[in-house]
Amino acid sequence: MSKEHNFINRELSWLEFNHRVLEEAYDPHNPLFERLKFAAIVCSNLDEFFMVRVASLRDQIEAGFNKKDPSGLAPEEEMAAISKRAHRMVQELYQCYHHSIKRGLKKVKIKLLHAKELSEEQNKYLDDFFSKQVFPVLTPMVVDNSRPFPLVMNKSLNIGILVADPKNRKNFHFATVQVPGVLDRLIEIPSPGETRNFILLEELIKNKLDQIFFGYQILATANYRITRNGDYSLDEEGAEDLLAAIEASLRQRKWGSVIRLEVDKNADTRLLEILTEELEITLDEVYLISGPIDLHFLHRIAALKGYDHLLNPPFEPVMHKDFYDVEDIFSVISQKDVLLHHPYHSFEPVLQLIQEAAEDPQVLAIKQTLYRVSGNSPIVDALVQAAENGKQVTVLMEIKARFDEQNNIHWAKKLEKAGCHVIYGLAGLKTHCKVLLIVRSEEEGIKRYVHLGTGNYNDVTARLYSDIGLLTANPYFGADASNLFNMLSGLSQPLEMHRLVVAPSHLRNKIMKFIDRETENAQQGKKAHIIIKINSLTDQNIIEALYNASQAGVKIELIIRGICCLRAGVPGLSDHISVTSIVGRFLEHSRIYYFWADGEEKIYLSSADLMERNLNRRVETLFPIDDEEIKQEVKHILHVTLTDNVKARKLTEQGIYLRPSARGKKVFDSQKIFYQEAQEEVPKKTSRVSQESFHPVTSIKDQVV
């Protein structure tokens, strides 16, 4: 059971997930501009992976930590395997860029020009543009005896240059120019004809270096970009002011040690030697790029006007049928529980609930957890308004949400200024649960309204992420939510809840109990079935319990978008386990736990993935679905997802993911089916017509836009 080959390394599994994203950039069935977005996402995913996961691994190596992970890899072995796979992925990404994306852009008359391709008229235009818009912003920095190598900012794009006196070419200096992030990297050049021509800002600057280093000879140039360690450490227990400690750590993130160097493939060896020596990195940490470094600019091309036919059809979430043309949202929730399936159902009822609560004189208190909110959050505005209206507002703003710390600190201060009670997270734990509690005075007495979700209270990502939320006035959920907030804001110990299961105190044991029960039922010859839909599965104890269940004969269907350290379909170990990963237009983010339970069919939704951090070091919630109608809705979500043969990949025994064959079968895209069904639920006479039209797909060709 604990044999090392039974587990897939966590980091290598994540890289395979990012490869599935890259496959979407290759896929000709995706519209061209959508493929551009996927290629850019691969880049941003790798940035975060290096800043956090690779940086943490390097810290372990430098500290002399040699403990092997469950897959049997020591940190140095793990680093070598990651480097090999990441280098190959970067090569594949740029093959996609040159052979698929650039060719696709050329077909639609969009071209990225190099300096040598510019006409005389285009050069004149760019001369004027450079002198007026670019040159005043540039700061060339030369390295010599009096000027040390400058601090290069994390993820900034730079141009390394070797400059020399024309009379003595052997006496050269290294210089660097940062490509200004304040300027648009994509510059359109007026051109005759139908083709739209662009040049990248770094290409323009390189072409004008003689104006920057006037009187000197340019011997060599190379674009480069560094990634720094963003996995800062924080002594929460010793921090007198957690907010101040987080703010100080954020400043450190900009100048952490360099863990990756991306540089032009044909960089001069002298220039490359200077960079590796000054940045203190090894050649294994150097990524030679055969194209534009950092493909984030593809997002900018995908945003160009006039190319709607190269994008997915416009998408507009539909209002859930129970809230259509409803003015009093409390009246609906007081009568029945409602399940929202985003992004197919609009996030508007959640916003409306908070906004109505802010203005409703009967509402006494609002309590909410916030993990990642949007940049211009209507939820924060509503909470501010509620506090100004004299209501008691308590917000747990998790300021340790990685890469959203600065944004969350900003909103926390705004809420505090408005009179809200703000809790900046808990020492040693991240509060990752998604809970909203509204306390209202009604004729029958105090009534509590609750929203529990699998995803963040973020109106922007609610249109992009697949998540589920439950709106309920069930008094047991209300009592549990009150207990949870008392635990978060005070010193009370976690209580035994009526319906909620909370991590880190009880959630792990609850999941293990359900898995063990299915195992026992299978051993007794009874039907046993587990379906789990999550983002990641890494916890060794959970994996071993699932292996035990499989060996007992339990049918286990796992839907895991990202990391999966379990091996599926291994004879004698996991014969009865299948793993499906869906990577498509929307980011699959919901967490669903289904257990046959000898016919009782237990269904839970959760904010938690099956990772050690979620089960041991985060405040998470697991909550049951009791309503029979909603149970059927969740079971339908699972069934449709497992039937997908368009955006699904199946994990093989060898640890790779393959698309299921759709030959001879009806093509089934789960995300399209969900949206079509949501549209069909809306009352016909008052239906808000969506801009996107879905129809049953009968062949792969039908999906080409």
C-alpha positions in Angstrom: 0.0 0.0 0.0 2.8 2.4 0.8 5.0 1.4 -2.1 6.5 4.4 -3.8 5.4 3.5 -7.3 1.8 3.7 -6.2 2.0 7.5 -5.9 2.5 10.2 -8.6 4.7 13.1 -7.6 2.6 16.1 -6.8 4.6 18.6 -8.8 4.9 16.4 -11.9 1.2 15.8 -11.7 0.6 19.6 -11.7 2.9 19.9 -14.8 0.7 17.3 -16.5 -2.3 19.4 -15.7 -0.6 22.5 -17.3 0.1 20.3 -20.3 -3.7 19.6 -20.6 -4.1 23.4 -20.7 -1.5 23.6 -23.5 -3.4 20.9 -25.4 -6.3 23.4 -25.5 -4.0 25.9 -27.1 -3.2 23.4 -29.8 -6.7 22.1 -30.3 -8.0 23.3 -33.7 -11.6 22.8 -32.6 -11.1 25.8 -30.3 -11.5 29.2 -31.9 -8.2 30.9 -32.6 -8.4 33.7 -30.1 -9.4 31.2 -27.4 -6.2 29.2 -28.2 -4.2 32.4 -27.7 -5.7 32.7 -24.2 -4.8 29.1 -23.3 -1.2 29.6 -24.4 -1.0 32.8 -22.2 -2.5 30.9 -19.3 0.2 28.2 -19.6 2.8 30.9 -19.1 1.1 32.5 -16.1 0.6 29.0 -14.6 4.3 28.3 -14.9 5.2 31.7 -13.3 3.2 30.8 -10.2 4.5 27.2 -10.2 8.1 28.4 -10.1 7.5 31.2 -7.6 5.8 28.9 -5.1 6.4 25.2 -5.7 9.9 25.2 -7.3 11.0 27.9 -4.9 9.9 25.9 -1.9 11.7 22.8 -3.2 14.9 24.8 -3.7 14.6 26.0 -0.1 14.4 22.4 1.1 17.5 21.5 -0.9 19.4 24.4 0.5 18.3 23.5 4.0 19.6 20.0 3.6 16.2 18.4 3.8 16.4 15.0 2.2 13.1 13.3 3.1 11.5 11.5 0.2 8.0 12.3 -0.9 5.3 9.5 -1.2 6.4 8.8 -4.8 9.9 8.1 -3.6 11.7 11.2 -4.8 14.1 13.1 -2.6 14.1 17.0 -3.2 17.1 17.0 -5.5 15.6 14.1 -7.6 12.3 15.9 -7.7 13.9 19.1 -8.8 15.7 17.3 -11.6 12.5 15.6 -12.8 10.6 18.9 -12.7 13.4 20.7 -14.7 13.3 18.0 -17.4 9.5 18.1 -17.7 9.3 21.9 -17.6 12.0 22.4 -20.2 10.1 20.0 -22.5 6.8 21.9 -21.8 8.4 25.2 -22.7 9.6 23.7 -26.0 6.1 22.4 -26.8 4.6 25.8 -25.9 6.8 27.6 -28.4 6.2 24.9 -31.0 2.5 25.6 -30.6 3.3 29.4 -30.9 5.2 29.0 -34.1 3.4 26.2 -35.9 -0.2 26.8 -34.7 -0.8 30.3 -33.3 1.4 32.4 -35.6 0.1 30.5 -38.7 -3.5 31.0 -37.5 -2.9 34.7 -37.0 -1.4 35.0 -40.5 -4.5 33.4 -42.0 -6.7 36.1 -40.4 -4.3 38.8 -41.5 -2.7 39.6 -38.2 1.1 39.7 -38.2 3.9 40.3 -35.7 6.8 42.0 -37.5 10.5 42.0 -36.7 12.5 45.1 -37.2 14.1 43.8 -40.4 10.6 43.4 -42.0 9.6 47.1 -41.5 9.1 49.3 -44.6 10.6 52.7 -44.8 7.3 54.3 -44.0 6.8 52.0 -41.0 10.3 52.9 -39.7 9.4 56.6 -39.9 6.2 56.0 -37.9 8.1 54.0 -35.3 10.9 56.6 -35.1 8.4 59.2 -34.1 6.5 56.8 -31.7 9.8 55.8 -30.0 11.1 59.3 -29.5 7.8 60.6 -28.1 6.3 57.7 -26.2 9.1 55.2 -25.4 12.5 56.9 -25.0 11.4 59.2 -22.2 10.4 56.2 -20.1 13.6 54.1 -20.6 16.4 53.8 -18.0 19.5 52.1 -19.4 21.8 50.7 -16.7 25.4 49.9 -17.3 27.5 47.6 -15.1 31.1 48.7 -14.3 33.4 49.2 -11.4 31.3 52.0 -10.0 27.9 50.7 -10.9 27.0 47.2 -9.7 24.6 44.8 -11.3 21.1 46.2 -10.8 18.2 44.6 -8.9 16.0 43.1 -11.6 12.3 43.1 -10.8 10.4 39.8 -10.6 8.7 38.8 -13.9 9.9 42.0 -15.6 11.0 41.8 -19.2 14.5 43.2 -19.9 17.0 43.5 -22.6 20.6 42.5 -21.9 23.2 44.3 -24.0 27.0 44.1 -24.5 28.3 47.6 -25.5 31.8 48.6 -26.4 33.9 51.5 -27.5 34.1 51.2 -31.3 37.9 51.7 -30.9 38.3 48.8 -28.4 35.7 46.1 -29.0 37.4 43.8 -26.5 36.7 46.2 -23.6 32.9 45.8 -23.4 30.3 46.4 -20.7 27.1 44.7 -19.8 24.0 47.0 -19.8 20.4 46.3 -19.2 17.2 48.1 -20.1 13.8 47.2 -18.6 11.0 47.0 -21.0 8.5 49.4 -19.4 5.5 47.6 -18.0 3.6 50.9 -18.0 3.5 50.9 -21.8 1.5 48.6 -24.0 3.7 45.8 -25.2 1.8 45.3 -28.4 2.2 48.3 -30.8 0.1 48.5 -34.0 1.8 49.9 -37.0 -0.3 51.7 -39.6 -0.2 49.5 -42.8 -1.7 49.5 -46.2 -4.0 46.7 -47.1 -6.1 44.4 -44.9 -3.3 42.9 -42.8 -2.9 44.4 -39.3 0.7 44.6 -38.4 2.1 44.8 -34.9 5.5 45.0 -33.3 6.4 44.1 -29.7 7.8 46.9 -27.6 11.0 45.0 -26.8 11.6 44.6 -30.6 11.2 48.3 -31.1 13.6 49.1 -28.2 16.2 46.7 -29.5 16.0 48.3 -32.9 16.7 51.8 -31.4 19.5 50.9 -29.0 21.9 53.0 -31.0 20.0 56.0 -29.9 20.2 55.0 -26.2 23.9 54.1 -26.3 24.9 56.8 -28.7 28.6 56.6 -29.6 29.0 53.0 -28.5 28.8 49.8 -30.5 26.2 47.2 -29.7 28.0 43.8 -29.7 25.1 41.6 -28.6 21.6 41.8 -27.3 19.2 39.3 -25.7 15.8 39.6 -24.1 15.6 38.0 -20.6 13.1 37.6 -17.8 13.6 36.3 -14.3 11.3 34.6 -11.8 12.0 35.1 -8.1 11.1 33.1 -5.0 7.6 34.2 -4.1 7.1 31.6 -1.3 7.9 34.0 1.6 7.9 32.6 5.1 5.9 34.2 7.9 6.1 33.7 11.6 2.4 34.2 12.4 2.7 33.2 16.0 5.5 35.7 16.6 3.8 38.5 14.6 2.4 41.2 16.9 0.5 42.7 13.9 -0.4 40.1 11.2 -1.4 42.8 8.7 1.9 44.6 9.0 3.8 41.3 8.8 2.0 40.4 5.5 2.7 43.8 4.0 6.4 43.5 4.9 6.5 40.0 3.3 4.9 41.3 0.1 7.7 43.7 -0.3 10.2 40.8 0.1 8.5 38.9 -2.7 9.7 41.4 -5.3 13.3 40.7 -4.5 13.5 37.0 -3.6 16.2 34.8 -4.9 16.1 34.1 -8.7 14.9 30.6 -9.5 14.4 30.8 -13.2 15.9 32.7 -16.1 14.2 32.9 -19.5 16.5 34.2 -22.2 16.6 34.3 -26.0 17.7 31.0 -27.4 20.5 32.6 -29.5 21.9 34.7 -26.7 25.6 35.5 -26.9 27.5 33.1 -24.6 29.3 36.0 -23.0 26.0 37.7 -22.2 24.5 34.5 -20.8 27.6 33.9 -18.6 27.2 37.3 -17.1 23.5 36.8 -16.4 23.9 33.3 -14.8 26.8 34.5 -12.7 25.2 37.7 -11.5 21.8 36.1 -10.9 23.5 33.1 -9.1 21.7 30.4 -11.0 22.7 27.2 -12.7 22.3 26.2 -16.3 19.4 23.9 -15.4 17.5 27.0 -14.2 18.0 28.7 -17.6 15.2 28.3 -20.1 16.2 29.2 -23.7 13.2 30.7 -25.5 12.7 30.4 -29.3 10.3 33.3 -29.6 8.9 36.2 -27.6 9.6 35.7 -23.9 6.4 35.7 -21.9 3.4 35.1 -24.0 1.0 37.1 -21.8 0.7 39.6 -24.6 -1.4 37.0 -26.5 -4.3 38.1 -24.1 -3.9 41.6 -25.7 -4.3 40.2 -29.2 -7.3 38.1 -28.1 -8.9 41.4 -26.9 -8.6 43.1 -30.3 -12.0 44.5 -31.5 -13.6 43.1 -34.6 -12.7 39.4 -34.2 -15.7 38.1 -32.5 -15.8 35.2 -34.9 -12.4 34.0 -33.5 -13.8 33.8 -30.0 -16.3 31.5 -28.3 -19.8 32.8 -28.7 -20.7 35.4 -26.1 -21.8 33.9 -22.8 -24.4 35.3 -20.4 -25.3 33.3 -17.3 -29.1 32.9 -16.8 -31.1 33.8 -13.8 -32.1 30.7 -11.8 -35.8 30.0 -12.4 -36.7 30.4 -8.7 -35.3 34.0 -8.7 -36.7 35.2 -12.0 -38.4 38.5 -11.7 -38.4 38.2 -7.9 -38.0 41.4 -5.8 -37.9 39.9 -2.3 -35.2 37.2 -2.4 -35.7 36.4 1.3 -39.2 35.2 0.6 -37.9 32.6 -1.9 -35.2 31.2 0.4 -37.5 31.1 3.4 -39.7 28.6 1.5 -37.1 26.3 -0.1 -33.4 25.6 -0.5 -32.0 26.7 -3.9 -28.9 25.3 -5.6 -27.0 27.6 -7.9 -24.6 26.1 -10.5 -22.2 28.8 -11.7 -21.4 30.0 -14.3 -24.5 28.6 -15.9 -26.7 30.2 -13.3 -26.0 33.9 -12.6 -24.2 34.9 -9.4 -26.7 37.8 -9.2 -28.9 36.2 -6.5 -25.9 36.0 -4.1 -25.1 39.7 -4.8 -28.8 40.6 -4.5 -29.1 38.8 -1.2 -26.2 40.8 0.3 -27.4 44.1 -1.2 -31.0 43.6 0.0 -29.7 42.7 3.4 -27.7 45.9 3.5 -30.8 48.0 3.0 -33.4 45.9 4.8 -34.4 47.4 8.2 -35.2 43.9 9.4 -31.7 42.6 8.9 -29.7 42.9 12.2 -26.3 41.3 11.2 -24.3 40.1 8.3 -21.3 37.8 8.7 -19.2 36.6 5.8 -15.9 35.0 4.9 -13.9 36.5 2.0 -11.0 34.7 0.4 -10.5 36.2 -3.1 -12.8 39.1 -4.1 -12.8 41.0 -7.4 -10.9 44.2 -8.0 -14.1 46.3 -7.9 -16.2 44.2 -5.6 -19.9 44.9 -5.3 -20.0 42.6 -2.3 -17.5 44.8 -0.4 -19.6 47.9 -1.4 -22.7 46.2 0.0 -21.0 45.3 3.2 -19.8 48.8 3.6 -23.3 50.1 3.0 -24.7 47.7 5.6 -22.3 48.9 8.2 -23.1 52.5 7.4 -26.8 51.7 7.8 -26.1 50.5 11.4 -26.1 46.8 10.9 -23.5 44.6 12.7 -21.2 43.4 9.9 -18.4 40.9 10.6 -16.0 39.9 7.8 -13.2 37.4 8.0 -10.9 38.7 5.2 -8.2 36.1 4.6 -5.2 38.3 3.9 -3.0 35.2 3.4 -4.7 34.2 0.1 -1.6 33.8 -2.0 -1.1 36.5 -4.7 -4.3 38.3 -3.5 -2.8 39.6 -0.3 -2.5 43.2 -1.5 -6.0 43.3 -2.9 -7.5 41.8 0.3 -5.6 44.1 2.6 -7.0 47.1 0.6 -10.6 45.8 1.0 -10.1 44.9 4.6 -9.0 48.4 5.5 -12.0 49.8 3.6 -14.4 47.6 5.5 -12.8 48.5 8.8 -13.0 52.2 8.0 -16.7 51.8 7.3 -17.3 50.3 10.8 -17.2 46.6 10.0 -15.7 44.1 12.4 -12.8 42.7 10.3 -10.8 39.6 11.2 -7.6 39.2 9.3 -7.5 35.5 9.3 -6.3 33.1 12.0 -2.7 32.4 13.0 -1.5 29.2 11.6 -4.6 28.6 9.5 -6.1 29.9 6.3 -9.8 30.5 6.3 -10.9 29.0 3.0 -14.5 28.2 3.6 -17.2 30.1 1.8 -20.0 31.1 4.2 -22.5 34.0 4.3 -24.8 34.4 7.3 -27.6 37.0 7.5 -29.6 37.4 10.7 -33.1 38.9 10.2 -35.9 39.8 12.6 -39.2 38.5 11.3 -42.7 38.1 12.8 -41.9 34.6 14.0 -38.7 35.8 15.6 -35.1 35.7 14.6 -34.4 33.9 11.3 -31.0 33.1 9.7 -30.3 32.9 6.0 -27.2 31.2 4.8 -25.2 30.8 1.6 -22.6 28.0 1.5 -20.4 27.6 -1.6 -17.6 25.7 -3.2 -16.1 28.9 -4.7 -15.1 32.4 -3.8 -17.4 35.4 -3.4 -16.0 36.9 -6.6 -18.5 38.3 -9.1 -15.8 38.1 -11.9 -14.6 34.5 -11.5 -18.2 33.4 -11.0 -18.5 33.9 -14.7 -15.4 31.8 -15.4 -15.3 29.1 -12.8 -17.7 26.1 -12.4 -18.9 26.3 -8.8 -22.0 25.4 -6.7 -23.7 27.4 -4.0 -26.6 26.5 -1.7 -29.0 29.2 -0.4 -31.0 28.0 2.6 -33.0 29.2 5.7 -32.7 25.8 7.3 -32.3 26.6 11.0 -29.7 23.9 11.6 -27.5 25.4 8.9 -28.1 28.8 10.5 -27.1 27.6 14.0 -24.0 26.0 12.5 -23.0 29.1 10.7 -23.4 31.2 13.9 -21.2 28.7 15.7 -18.6 28.8 13.0 -18.3 32.6 13.1 -18.2 32.6 16.9 -15.3 30.1 16.5 -13.6 32.4 14.0 -14.0 35.7 15.8 -13.6 34.5 19.4 -11.8 31.8 21.4 -14.5 29.1 21.4 -13.4 25.6 20.5 -15.0 23.9 17.4 -18.3 22.6 18.4 -20.1 19.5 17.2 -22.2 20.9 14.4 -25.7 19.9 13.3 -25.1 19.8 9.6 -21.7 21.4 8.8 -18.5 19.5 9.0 -15.5 21.7 9.6 -11.7 21.3 9.0 -9.2 21.0 10.5 -11.2 19.4 13.4 -13.6 16.9 11.8 -13.6 17.0 8.0 -10.8 14.5 7.4 -12.4 11.9 9.7 -15.8 12.4 8.1 -14.4 11.6 4.6 -12.4 8.7 5.9 -15.5 7.3 7.7 -17.6 7.4 4.5 -14.8 5.7 2.5 -14.4 3.0 5.1 -18.2 2.5 5.2 -18.2 1.9 1.4 -15.3 -0.5 1.8 -17.1 -2.5 4.5 -20.3 -2.7 2.4 -18.3 -4.0 -0.6 -16.6 -6.6 1.6 -20.1 -7.8 2.6 -21.1 -8.2 -1.1 -23.2 -5.0 -1.1 -23.2 -2.4 -3.8 -20.7 0.3 -3.0 -20.0 3.5 -5.0 -18.0 6.7 -4.5 -17.9 9.7 -6.8 -15.7 12.6 -5.8 -15.3 15.8 -7.9 -12.5 18.1 -6.7 -9.5 20.1 -7.9 -6.7 18.2 -6.4 -6.0 14.8 -4.6 -2.6 14.7 -2.8 -3.3 13.4 0.7 -1.6 10.1 1.2 -4.0 8.7 3.8 -7.0 9.5 1.7 -5.3 7.8 -1.4 -4.5 4.7 0.6 -8.1 4.5 1.9 -9.3 4.7 -1.7 -6.9 2.0 -2.7 -8.3 -0.2 0.1 -11.8 0.6 -1.1 -10.9 -0.4 -4.7 -9.4 -3.6 -3.6 -12.6 -4.4 -1.7 -14.6 -3.8 -4.9 -15.9 -0.3 -4.5 -16.6 1.5 -7.8 -14.7 4.8 -7.5 -15.1 7.6 -10.0 -12.9 10.6 -9.4 -13.3 13.8 -11.3 -10.1 15.8 -10.6 -9.2 18.8 -12.7 -5.7 19.4 -11.5 -3.2 17.4 -9.3 -3.8 13.7 -8.8 -1.2 11.7 -6.9 -3.3 8.5 -7.1 -2.6 5.9 -9.8 -5.7 4.7 -11.5 -6.4 1.3 -13.0 -3.4 -0.5 -11.5 -4.1 -4.3 -11.4 -4.6 -5.4 -7.8 -4.4 -1.9 -6.5 -6.8 0.5 -8.2 -8.7 -1.7 -10.7 -12.0 -0.1 -9.8 -10.8 3.6 -9.8 -11.2 5.9 -12.8 -9.9 9.5 -12.9 -11.3 12.1 -15.2 -10.0 15.6 -15.8 -12.1 18.2 -17.5 -10.2 21.2 -19.0 -12.4 23.4 -21.1 -13.9 26.9 -21.5 -14.7 27.2 -17.8 -12.4 26.3 -14.9 -13.8 23.3 -13.1 -13.8 24.3 -9.4 -16.7 22.7 -7.6 -16.2 20.1 -4.9 -18.8 17.3 -4.7 -18.6 14.1 -2.5 -21.1 11.3 -3.3 -21.4 8.0 -1.4 -23.9 5.2 -2.1 -24.1 4.5 1.6 -26.1 1.3 1.2 -28.8 3.1 -0.8 -29.0 6.2 1.5 -27.0 8.2 -1.1 -25.0 10.8 0.9 -24.1 13.9 -1.0 -21.9 16.7 0.3 -20.6 19.9 -1.2 -17.4 21.4 0.1 -14.8 24.2 -0.1 -12.1 21.6 0.4 -9.9 19.5 -1.9 -8.3 16.3 -0.6 -5.0 17.9 0.2 -3.1 17.8 3.5 -3.2 21.6 3.6 -7.0 21.7 3.2 -7.6 19.0 5.7 -5.0 20.0 8.3 -4.2 23.7 8.0 -7.3 25.4 6.7 -10.8 26.2 7.9 -13.0 24.4 5.4 -16.6 23.3 5.4 -18.3 20.2 4.1 -22.1 20.4 4.0 -24.8 17.9 3.1 -27.5 18.2 0.5 -30.7 17.0 2.2 -33.4 18.2 -0.2 -34.3 15.3 -2.6 -34.9 17.5 -5.6 -31.5 19.2 -5.1 -29.9 15.8 -4.6 -31.1 14.8 -8.1 -29.6 18.1 -9.5 -26.2 17.3 -8.0 -26.3 13.7 -9.2 -27.1 15.0 -12.7 -24.1 17.3 -12.5 -21.9 14.3 -11.7 -23.5 12.1 -14.4 -23.1 14.7 -17.2 -19.5 15.4 -16.2 -18.6 11.7 -16.3 -20.2 11.4 -19.7 -18.1 14.1 -21.3 -16.0 12.9 -24.2 -15.0 16.3 -25.6 -13.1 18.1 -22.9 -12.4 15.1 -20.7 -9.1 13.2 -20.3 -8.7 9.9 -18.6 -5.8 9.1 -16.3 -4.0 5.9 -17.4 -2.1 3.4 -15.3 1.2 5.0 -16.6 0.2 8.4 -15.1 -0.6 10.1 -18.4 -4.0 11.6 -19.5 -5.6 10.6 -22.8 -8.8 11.8 -24.4 -11.6 9.1 -24.6 -12.5 8.0 -28.1 -15.6 9.6 -29.4 -15.7 7.5 -32.6 -19.1 6.2 -33.2 -20.5 8.0 -30.2 -22.6 11.1 -29.7 -20.2 13.9 -28.9 -20.9 15.1 -25.4 -19.5 18.4 -24.1 -20.6 18.7 -20.4 -20.1 22.5 -20.1 -22.2 23.1 -23.2 -24.9 20.8 -21.9 -25.1 22.5 -18.5 -25.6 25.9 -20.1 -28.2 24.6 -22.5 -30.1 23.0 -19.6 -29.9 26.2 -17.6 -31.4 28.2 -20.5 -34.2 25.7 -20.8 -35.2 26.1 -17.2 -36.0 29.8 -17.6 -39.7 30.7 -18.1 -40.2 31.0 -21.8 -42.4 34.1 -21.8 -40.0 36.2 -19.7 -36.8 34.4 -20.7 -33.8 36.7 -20.9 -32.4 35.5 -24.2 -28.7 34.6 -23.9 -26.3 35.6 -26.6 -25.0 32.1 -26.9 -26.9 29.3 -28.6 -26.1 25.7 -27.7 -27.5 22.8 -29.6 -26.9 19.0 -29.3 -23.5 18.2 -30.7 -23.4 15.3 -33.1 -19.9 15.4 -34.4 -16.5 17.0 -33.7 -17.0 19.2 -36.8 -20.1 20.8 -35.2 -17.8 22.4 -32.6 -15.6 24.3 -35.0 -16.3 28.0 -34.7 
